Amino acid sequence: MGQTLEQVLVRNVLEQAADRPWRMQDTGVVGLWLDVCRTYRLHVWVPERAVGDPPIHDHPFDFTSTVIVGELVNTRYREDPGGRAYVRERYTPGDEGTRATDTVRLVGESETLGAGARYRQVAHELHDSRQLPGTVTVLHFDHVSDDLPRLTACRRAGTPWVSGRARPATPDEVGHITATALALFDAG
C-alpha cells in the first residue's frame, strides 16, 4: 500500500532532521515547527525519554492532531467525585514555578488512534496521551491568544512535576528519535 502525501512529506523532514531546530520536552516528545506562522508542528514521540508518567493537562489553544505513523492513546478527563484523586496544579504560561495546588478527582475515556486518524482537542479539555515509540503526529494549532489563560496539569500524588517547557534537542537525541520514527515508516 502506498504512502499518503503527508507521510511522504514528513518522512522527508525526518530523513533530513539534523539540519532543523528540534525542541525536546520532558514529556517525551521532540517537536519542530513546520511553518513560520507556527500553525503546524511536527511531533515525534519517545515515551522512554519522558520524565515520569504523561501529565494530564490542558492547552492555551485548540488543535487538531493527525497521526502520520505509529499509534497513540488519547485520554480525555472530566471531574467526577468517584474518580481517582490527582494533584492539580494551575499556573500562568511562562511561570511554571508559581503554581496553585489542590486536589481533583478525575475519570478518563480513552481513544486509540493509528496512522491517518485525527482528533481535535479543545484548549480547556484535560487530556493525556501515550504513544508507541517513534509515533509521529502533525498538529494544526488554532489561533493562540496573546492573553493566555492559566493552565492546568494534574499528576498522581508523590510523582514529580514535569515541565512543559522545551529546550533545544541535542544532535544525538534527534538522531535516535528520528531513527525510531523512520523504522516505523519502514515497518508499515
Secondary structure, 3 states (H helix, E strand, C coil): CCCCHHHHHHHHHHHCHHHCCCEEECCCEEEEECCCCCCEEEEEECHHHCCCCCCEECCCCCEEEEEEECEEEEEEEEEEEEEEEEEEEEEECCEEEEEEEEEEEEEEEEEEEECCCEEEECCCCEEEEEECCCCEEEEEECCCCCCCCCEEEEECCCCCCCCCCEEECCHHHHHHHHHHHHHHHHHC
